[in-house]
Amino acid sequence: MSHSNKSAAGSSIARRDADVHKAPVASFEIYYTQVLDQDGELQGPLPEFAQDSSKLIELYRAMVGTRLFDQKAIALQRTGQLGTYASGLGQEATFVGVGTAMRPEDVLLPTYRECGAMFARGVTMTELLTYWGGDERGMDYAGPREDFPVCIPIATHVPHAAGVAYAMKLRRQPRVAVCTLGDGATSKGDFYEAINLAGVLQLPMVLVVCNNQWAISVPRSKQSHAQTLAQKAIAAGIDGEQVDGDDVIAVHERMLAALAKARGGHGPTLIEALSYRMGDHTTADDARRYRSEQELEQQRKLDPIKRLRIYLERSGHWTAQDEEALTVERTAEIDAAVKEYLAIPPPAPESMFDFLYETLPTAYAEQCALSKRTSKDA
């Protein structure tokens, strides 16, 4: 259709609309929450939990530990000691805020960038290094036994989260399924189907959309024409809201509210956490090909760790000596985890057949036997 024809069509629709009596039948609003801005200044009263400085220090320590682990993991990958790794640089506040708000009996269904939430849940650094080293035994957590493993495919775990939440509801358990996903995942059919089910059944479920502005190389502006991603919840009849994902206080507070709502039988919530992916999509990516250094430099000003540190220092709850001690402590923990990871014997080659079938087909059984003989001879 030519431009003039498009204009004529638009005018025709406008005339027809003017001739028809219309009345509004529904209205919706999306609210945004921020407690601490990028300069460490309060934008409103502190939530009740944050009035305890020890709680804020706990959140800060978790974020710093997550970033130091992230840096070490990338270094291991660059030196051939780890496989492809997905960095969470810049998103520590979102993940730590989510994980620390959950109860032990809740269930986390993460994607591949949420190590801050996983650490808060009790997953160890050694376990995560083992997984990213290519060994699935790293997902056999010693701690949160019912939390789901890392999900690499986009949005396929969202229906799983709805299923987990449905089981919780059927069993009348005061538990919540928490599903974290990226902005690109909200464009997938799996996502829409799952939130529709969650709305219909009013499931005890919280979805956290970690909007880091990039789905690999596709910017948020080209993913969806929706003004917010949070408003996608409206179509499913569930609550949706935005939060400053670089403000750990705000994330933690909104998670506490959403979890309490779900646990009380009042249905699911979708939280869109606005943040930024300051690193490459994974260590197999080079973000310089599709975004500018100027854009990245602007986003660094929103650093979630820096803003909380500034606030704690101004409040007299954190010093340079505290920072130095924390770095030494966390670095030692990470080094110990790396040493433990590197000492783990690799899995036997035939273990690749362990969970394929209850009874291996003949062709696979022969390959399994050959693998056993080969590894034994080696």
C-alpha positions as CSV (number, residue, x, y, z in Angstrom):
1,M,0.0,0.0,0.0
2,S,1.3,3.5,-0.9
3,H,1.8,6.2,1.7
4,S,-1.3,8.1,0.3
5,N,-3.4,5.0,0.4
6,K,-2.4,4.4,4.0
7,S,-3.3,8.0,5.0
8,A,-6.7,7.6,3.2
9,A,-7.3,4.3,5.1
10,G,-6.5,6.0,8.4
11,S,-8.9,8.9,7.7
12,S,-11.6,6.4,6.8
13,I,-11.2,4.6,10.1
14,A,-11.2,7.8,12.0
15,R,-14.5,8.9,10.4
16,R,-16.1,5.6,11.1
17,D,-14.9,5.8,14.8
18,A,-16.5,9.2,15.0
19,D,-19.8,7.8,13.9
20,V,-19.9,5.0,16.5
21,H,-20.8,5.4,20.1
22,K,-18.0,4.0,22.3
23,A,-17.6,3.8,26.0
24,P,-14.5,2.7,28.0
25,V,-14.8,-0.7,29.6
26,A,-11.4,-1.0,31.3
27,S,-8.4,1.0,32.2
28,F,-4.9,0.0,33.5
29,E,-1.8,1.6,35.0
30,I,1.7,0.4,35.4
31,Y,3.6,1.7,38.4
32,Y,7.4,2.2,38.7
33,T,9.3,1.8,42.0
34,Q,12.6,3.3,42.9
35,V,14.0,3.9,46.4
36,L,17.6,4.7,45.7
37,D,18.7,6.7,42.6
38,Q,21.9,6.4,40.7
39,D,23.6,8.9,43.0
40,G,22.7,7.0,46.1
41,E,20.0,9.5,47.1
42,L,16.8,8.3,48.7
43,Q,13.7,9.0,46.5
44,G,11.3,8.2,49.3
45,P,11.1,6.6,52.7
46,L,13.1,3.4,53.3
47,P,11.0,0.2,53.3
48,E,10.8,-1.4,56.8
49,F,13.4,-4.1,56.1
50,A,15.9,-1.5,54.8
51,Q,15.8,0.4,58.0
52,D,18.0,-2.3,59.4
53,S,21.5,-1.4,58.2
54,S,22.7,-4.9,58.7
55,K,20.2,-6.1,56.0
56,L,21.5,-3.5,53.5
57,I,25.1,-4.6,54.2
58,E,24.0,-8.2,53.6
59,L,22.6,-7.2,50.2
60,Y,25.7,-5.2,49.4
61,R,28.1,-8.1,50.3
62,A,26.1,-10.4,48.2
63,M,26.3,-8.1,45.2
64,V,30.0,-7.6,45.5
65,G,30.6,-11.3,45.8
66,T,28.5,-11.9,42.7
67,R,30.5,-9.5,40.7
68,L,33.8,-10.9,41.8
69,F,32.7,-14.4,40.9
70,D,31.6,-13.1,37.6
71,Q,35.0,-11.6,36.9
72,K,36.7,-14.8,37.9
73,A,34.5,-16.9,35.7
74,I,35.2,-14.8,32.7
75,A,39.0,-15.1,33.4
76,L,38.7,-18.9,33.6
77,Q,36.8,-19.0,30.3
78,R,39.4,-16.8,28.6
79,T,42.1,-19.2,29.7
80,G,40.3,-22.3,28.6
81,Q,39.3,-23.5,32.1
82,L,35.6,-22.9,31.7
83,G,33.1,-23.2,28.9
84,T,30.9,-20.4,27.5
85,Y,29.7,-18.2,30.3
86,A,26.9,-15.7,30.6
87,S,27.9,-12.6,32.6
88,G,25.5,-10.8,34.9
89,L,27.6,-7.7,35.1
90,G,25.4,-4.7,35.9
91,Q,22.4,-6.8,37.0
92,E,23.5,-7.8,40.4
93,A,20.8,-5.8,42.2
94,T,18.0,-7.6,40.4
95,F,19.3,-11.1,41.0
96,V,20.4,-10.5,44.6
97,G,17.1,-8.7,45.4
98,V,15.1,-11.6,44.0
99,G,17.0,-14.4,45.7
100,T,17.2,-12.9,49.1
101,A,13.5,-12.1,49.2
102,M,12.5,-15.8,48.7
103,R,11.9,-18.3,51.4
104,P,13.8,-21.6,51.4
105,E,10.6,-23.6,50.6
106,D,10.0,-21.5,47.4
107,V,11.2,-22.7,44.0
108,L,13.5,-20.7,41.7
109,L,13.3,-21.4,37.9
110,P,16.2,-19.3,36.5
111,T,17.7,-18.7,33.1
112,Y,21.5,-18.5,32.7
113,R,22.5,-15.2,34.2
114,E,21.1,-15.3,37.7
115,C,24.1,-16.5,39.8
116,G,23.3,-13.8,42.4
117,A,19.9,-15.3,43.0
118,M,21.2,-18.8,42.9
119,F,24.0,-18.0,45.5
120,A,21.3,-16.5,47.8
121,R,19.4,-19.7,47.5
122,G,22.3,-21.8,48.6
123,V,23.8,-22.9,45.3
124,T,27.6,-23.0,45.7
125,M,30.2,-21.3,43.6
126,T,31.8,-24.7,42.9
127,E,28.5,-26.1,41.6
128,L,28.1,-23.2,39.2
129,L,31.7,-23.5,38.0
130,T,31.2,-27.2,37.5
131,Y,28.1,-26.5,35.3
132,W,29.7,-23.8,33.2
133,G,32.7,-26.1,32.9
134,G,30.4,-28.5,30.9
135,D,29.5,-30.9,33.7
136,E,25.8,-31.3,34.4
137,R,26.6,-32.6,37.9
138,G,26.9,-28.9,38.8
139,M,23.1,-28.6,38.6
140,D,22.7,-31.4,41.3
141,Y,22.5,-28.8,44.1
142,A,23.4,-29.8,47.6
143,G,21.3,-26.9,48.9
144,P,18.0,-26.0,47.2
145,R,17.1,-29.4,46.0
146,E,13.8,-28.4,44.3
147,D,15.1,-25.3,42.5
148,F,15.3,-25.9,38.8
149,P,18.6,-26.1,36.8
150,V,19.8,-23.3,34.5
151,C,17.6,-23.0,31.5
152,I,19.4,-22.1,28.3
153,P,16.5,-22.2,25.8
154,I,14.5,-18.9,25.8
155,A,11.3,-19.0,27.8
156,T,10.8,-22.7,27.8
157,H,10.9,-22.8,31.6
158,V,8.0,-20.3,32.0
159,P,5.4,-23.0,31.5
160,H,7.4,-25.2,33.8
161,A,7.0,-22.5,36.5
162,A,3.3,-22.4,35.9
163,G,3.2,-26.2,36.4
164,V,5.2,-25.9,39.6
165,A,2.9,-23.2,40.9
166,Y,-0.2,-25.2,40.0
167,A,1.2,-28.2,42.0
168,M,1.7,-25.9,45.0
169,K,-1.8,-24.7,44.7
170,L,-3.3,-28.1,44.4
171,R,-1.4,-29.2,47.5
172,R,-2.4,-26.1,49.4
173,Q,1.2,-25.2,50.1
174,P,2.1,-21.7,51.1
175,R,5.0,-21.7,48.6
176,V,5.8,-19.6,45.5
177,A,7.3,-20.5,42.1
178,V,9.7,-17.7,41.0
179,C,10.6,-17.5,37.3
180,T,13.3,-15.2,36.1
181,L,13.6,-14.4,32.4
182,G,15.0,-11.9,30.0
183,D,13.2,-9.2,28.0
184,G,13.5,-11.2,24.8
185,A,11.7,-14.1,26.4
186,T,8.5,-12.0,26.6
187,S,8.2,-12.3,22.9
188,K,7.9,-16.1,22.9
189,G,4.7,-18.0,22.9
190,D,5.8,-20.1,25.9
191,F,5.7,-16.9,27.9
192,Y,2.2,-15.9,26.9
193,E,0.8,-19.3,27.3
194,A,2.2,-19.6,30.8
195,I,1.0,-16.2,32.1
196,N,-2.4,-16.9,30.6
197,L,-2.6,-20.1,32.6
198,A,-1.3,-18.4,35.7
199,G,-4.0,-15.7,35.4
200,V,-6.8,-18.2,34.8
201,L,-5.8,-20.4,37.7
202,Q,-4.5,-17.5,40.0
203,L,-1.3,-19.4,40.6
204,P,1.2,-18.6,43.4
205,M,3.8,-17.4,40.9
206,V,6.1,-14.4,40.5
207,L,7.7,-13.7,37.1
208,V,10.7,-11.4,37.1
209,V,11.5,-10.0,33.6
210,C,15.1,-8.9,33.8
211,N,14.9,-6.2,31.1
212,N,18.6,-5.6,30.4
213,Q,17.7,-3.8,27.1
214,W,19.3,-6.4,24.8
215,A,18.2,-9.9,23.6
216,I,21.6,-10.8,22.4
217,S,22.1,-8.2,19.6
218,V,18.4,-7.1,19.3
219,P,17.6,-3.9,21.3
220,R,14.5,-3.6,23.4
221,S,13.1,-1.0,20.9
222,K,13.0,-3.7,18.2
223,Q,11.6,-6.5,20.3
224,S,8.2,-5.0,21.3
225,H,6.2,-1.9,20.5
226,A,4.6,-2.1,24.0
227,Q,5.4,0.9,26.1
228,T,6.4,-1.4,29.0
229,L,7.0,-5.1,29.2
230,A,5.2,-5.1,32.5
231,Q,1.9,-4.3,30.7
232,K,2.0,-7.7,29.0
233,A,0.6,-9.0,32.3
234,I,-2.6,-7.1,31.7
235,A,-3.6,-9.4,28.8
236,A,-3.4,-12.4,31.2
237,G,-5.4,-10.7,33.9
238,I,-2.5,-10.5,36.4
239,D,-0.7,-7.6,38.1
240,G,2.3,-6.1,36.3
241,E,4.7,-3.4,37.5
242,Q,8.1,-1.9,36.9
243,V,11.0,-1.5,39.3
244,D,14.4,0.0,39.0
245,G,16.4,-3.2,38.6
246,D,19.6,-1.4,39.6
247,D,18.1,-0.5,43.0
248,V,18.5,-3.6,45.2
249,I,16.3,-2.0,47.9
250,A,13.4,-1.5,45.5
251,V,13.8,-5.0,43.9
252,H,13.8,-6.7,47.3
253,E,10.8,-4.7,48.5
254,R,8.7,-5.4,45.5
255,M,9.6,-9.1,45.6
256,L,8.6,-9.3,49.2
257,A,5.2,-7.8,48.3
258,A,4.7,-10.1,45.3
259,L,5.7,-13.2,47.2
260,A,3.4,-12.3,50.1
261,K,0.5,-11.8,47.7
262,A,1.1,-15.1,45.9
263,R,1.6,-17.0,49.2
264,G,-1.7,-15.6,50.5
265,G,-3.6,-17.0,47.6
266,H,-4.1,-13.7,45.7
267,G,-2.5,-14.7,42.4
268,P,0.6,-14.0,40.4
269,T,2.6,-10.9,39.7
270,L,4.9,-9.9,36.8
271,I,7.8,-7.6,37.8
272,E,9.8,-5.9,35.0
273,A,13.2,-5.0,36.5
274,L,14.8,-2.3,34.4
275,S,18.6,-2.8,34.2
276,Y,21.4,-3.0,31.6
277,R,23.7,-5.8,30.4
278,M,27.1,-4.2,30.8
279,G,28.9,-7.2,29.5
280,D,28.7,-9.3,26.3
281,H,25.7,-11.6,26.0
282,T,28.0,-14.5,26.7
283,T,31.7,-15.0,26.3
284,A,30.9,-16.2,22.8
285,D,29.6,-12.7,21.9
286,D,31.2,-9.4,21.1
287,A,28.8,-6.6,22.0
288,R,31.0,-4.0,20.3
289,R,29.5,-5.1,17.0
290,Y,26.1,-3.8,17.8
291,R,26.3,-1.1,20.5
292,S,28.4,1.9,21.0
293,E,30.9,2.7,23.7
294,Q,29.1,5.9,24.4
295,E,25.9,4.0,25.3
296,L,27.8,1.7,27.6
297,E,29.5,4.5,29.3
298,Q,26.2,6.2,30.0
299,Q,24.8,2.9,31.5
300,R,27.9,2.5,33.8
301,K,26.6,5.5,35.7
302,L,23.7,3.4,36.9
303,D,26.0,0.8,38.5
304,P,23.9,-0.9,41.2
305,I,26.8,-1.7,43.5
306,K,28.2,1.8,43.4
307,R,24.9,3.5,44.4
308,L,24.3,1.3,47.5
309,R,27.9,1.7,48.5
310,I,27.6,5.5,48.3
311,Y,24.4,5.4,50.4
312,L,26.0,3.1,53.1
313,E,29.1,5.3,53.3
314,R,27.0,8.5,53.7
315,S,25.0,6.8,56.4
316,G,28.1,5.8,58.3
317,H,27.6,2.1,57.8
318,W,30.5,1.3,55.4
319,T,34.1,2.4,55.2
320,A,37.1,1.9,52.9
321,Q,38.4,-0.7,55.4
322,D,35.2,-2.6,55.2
323,E,35.4,-2.6,51.4
324,E,39.0,-3.9,51.4
325,A,38.2,-6.6,53.9
326,L,35.1,-7.7,51.9
327,T,37.2,-8.0,48.7
328,V,39.8,-10.1,50.4
329,E,37.2,-12.3,52.0
330,R,35.2,-12.9,48.8
331,T,38.3,-13.4,46.7
332,A,39.5,-16.1,49.1
333,E,36.1,-17.8,48.9
334,I,36.2,-17.7,45.1
335,D,39.8,-19.0,44.9
336,A,38.9,-21.9,47.1
337,A,35.8,-22.7,44.9
338,V,38.0,-22.6,41.8
339,K,40.5,-24.9,43.3
340,E,37.8,-27.4,44.3
341,Y,36.2,-27.2,40.8
342,L,39.5,-27.8,39.0
343,A,40.1,-30.9,41.2
344,I,36.8,-32.6,40.3
345,P,37.4,-35.6,38.0
346,P,35.6,-35.3,34.6
347,P,32.4,-37.4,34.2
348,A,32.9,-40.8,32.5
349,P,32.1,-40.6,28.8
350,E,29.3,-43.2,29.0
351,S,27.4,-41.0,31.5
352,M,26.0,-39.1,28.5
353,F,23.6,-42.1,28.1
354,D,22.4,-42.2,31.7
355,F,19.2,-40.3,31.4
356,L,18.2,-40.7,27.7
357,Y,15.9,-43.7,28.0
358,E,14.7,-46.1,30.7
359,T,16.0,-48.8,28.4
360,L,18.6,-47.8,25.9
361,P,17.8,-48.6,22.2
362,T,20.2,-51.2,20.7
363,A,22.2,-48.6,18.8
364,Y,22.7,-46.4,21.9
365,A,23.5,-49.4,24.0
366,E,26.3,-50.4,21.7
367,Q,27.7,-46.9,21.7
368,C,27.5,-46.9,25.5
369,A,29.4,-50.2,25.8
370,L,32.0,-48.9,23.4
371,S,32.4,-45.7,25.5
372,K,32.9,-47.8,28.6
373,R,35.6,-49.9,26.9
374,T,37.3,-46.9,25.5
375,S,37.4,-45.0,28.8
376,K,38.6,-48.2,30.6
377,D,41.4,-48.7,28.2
378,A,42.4,-45.1,28.5
